[in-house]
Amino acid sequence: MDIELLNNDNISDAIKMQKDLFPLENGSKDLKEALNNVCPPHQFFQRYWLVKVGVKYVGIFGFYAYKHSPKDAWLGWYGVVKDERKKGYGKQILLEAMKTARDLGFDTLRLFTDEEDND
């Protein structure tokens, strides 16, 4: 499994994956802002990675952080593509996300969820 930082070469893959994983959400603005190192006014950090096995992207994860709680990383756009589920990638990606958050200096990794019927 390889982790690729969001870049100009994979941004279209990231947007497609986000739309497939979360069809009721539009994350392209978040991903494009992160690519251009731009954050909404209440945030100071936003970064995303794609997860690749062989030549295929199997998942995505990222973080954003708020100015009022700079040591808390919020997990964003975390998911595994449907046809690659139940292979252990979700756990591996979560462990990688936790390590990456620590390496970036965050003390806490948080997750916001909501109800969405995605099968």
C-alpha positions as CSV (number, residue, x, y, z in Angstrom):
1,M,0.0,0.0,0.0
2,D,1.4,3.4,-1.0
3,I,0.2,6.8,0.3
4,E,0.3,9.7,-2.1
5,L,-0.2,13.3,-1.0
6,L,-2.8,15.1,-3.1
7,N,-1.2,16.7,-6.1
8,N,-1.9,18.0,-9.6
9,D,-1.5,14.5,-11.0
10,N,-4.1,12.8,-8.8
11,I,-6.6,15.5,-8.0
12,S,-9.1,14.3,-10.5
13,D,-8.9,10.7,-9.1
14,A,-9.4,12.2,-5.6
15,I,-12.5,14.1,-6.6
16,K,-14.0,11.1,-8.4
17,M,-13.3,8.9,-5.3
18,Q,-14.8,11.4,-2.9
19,K,-18.0,11.7,-5.1
20,D,-18.2,7.9,-5.3
21,L,-17.7,7.4,-1.5
22,F,-19.9,10.4,-0.5
23,P,-22.4,11.0,-3.3
24,L,-24.5,13.5,-1.2
25,E,-21.4,15.7,-0.5
26,N,-19.3,17.8,-2.7
27,G,-15.8,17.7,-1.5
28,S,-14.1,19.0,-4.7
29,K,-13.8,22.5,-3.1
30,D,-12.0,21.1,-0.1
31,L,-9.7,19.0,-2.2
32,K,-8.9,21.9,-4.6
33,E,-8.3,24.3,-1.6
34,A,-6.0,21.7,0.0
35,L,-4.1,21.2,-3.3
36,N,-3.5,25.0,-3.4
37,N,-2.7,25.2,0.3
38,V,-5.7,27.4,1.0
39,C,-7.9,26.9,4.2
40,P,-11.3,28.3,5.1
41,P,-11.0,31.3,7.5
42,H,-11.7,29.2,10.6
43,Q,-9.1,26.6,9.8
44,F,-5.3,26.6,9.5
45,F,-4.6,23.2,8.1
46,Q,-6.1,21.0,5.4
47,R,-4.3,18.1,3.6
48,Y,-5.4,14.9,1.9
49,W,-3.8,11.6,0.7
50,L,-4.8,8.9,-1.7
51,V,-4.1,5.3,-1.0
52,K,-2.9,3.1,-3.8
53,V,-2.4,-0.7,-4.0
54,G,-0.5,-1.6,-7.2
55,V,-1.8,0.8,-9.8
56,K,-5.3,1.3,-8.3
57,Y,-6.5,3.9,-5.8
58,V,-8.4,2.1,-3.1
59,G,-9.0,4.8,-0.5
60,I,-8.6,8.4,0.6
61,F,-8.0,10.2,3.9
62,G,-7.1,13.7,5.1
63,F,-7.1,16.1,7.9
64,Y,-8.3,19.5,8.7
65,A,-7.6,21.5,11.8
66,Y,-9.3,24.5,13.4
67,K,-7.5,27.6,14.7
68,H,-9.3,27.4,18.1
69,S,-7.9,23.8,18.7
70,P,-4.6,23.6,16.9
71,K,-3.6,20.2,18.4
72,D,-6.7,18.4,17.1
73,A,-6.7,16.9,13.6
74,W,-10.1,16.1,12.2
75,L,-10.2,13.1,9.9
76,G,-11.8,14.1,6.6
77,W,-12.9,12.3,3.4
78,Y,-11.9,8.9,4.9
79,G,-13.0,5.9,3.0
80,V,-12.3,2.8,0.9
81,V,-13.8,2.3,-2.5
82,K,-16.7,-0.1,-2.6
83,D,-15.1,-2.9,-4.6
84,E,-12.0,-2.9,-2.3
85,R,-13.8,-3.2,1.0
86,K,-13.4,-6.2,3.4
87,K,-9.7,-6.6,2.5
88,G,-8.3,-4.8,5.6
89,Y,-7.6,-1.6,3.8
90,G,-9.8,0.5,6.1
91,K,-7.8,-0.5,9.2
92,Q,-4.5,0.0,7.4
93,I,-5.6,3.5,6.2
94,L,-6.8,4.4,9.7
95,L,-3.5,3.3,11.3
96,E,-1.6,5.3,8.6
97,A,-3.8,8.3,9.3
98,M,-3.1,8.1,13.1
99,K,0.7,7.8,12.4
100,T,0.6,10.7,10.0
101,A,-1.4,12.9,12.4
102,R,1.3,12.2,15.1
103,D,4.1,12.9,12.7
104,L,2.5,16.3,11.9
105,G,2.4,17.2,15.6
106,F,-1.3,16.7,16.4
107,D,-2.2,15.3,19.8
108,T,-5.7,14.2,19.0
109,L,-7.4,12.7,16.0
110,R,-11.1,13.4,15.8
111,L,-13.9,12.2,13.5
112,F,-17.2,13.9,12.7
113,T,-19.9,11.7,11.3
114,D,-23.5,12.1,10.1
115,E,-26.2,9.9,8.9
116,E,-26.1,9.1,5.2
117,D,-27.6,6.2,3.4
118,N,-24.7,5.0,1.3
119,D,-25.3,1.2,1.4
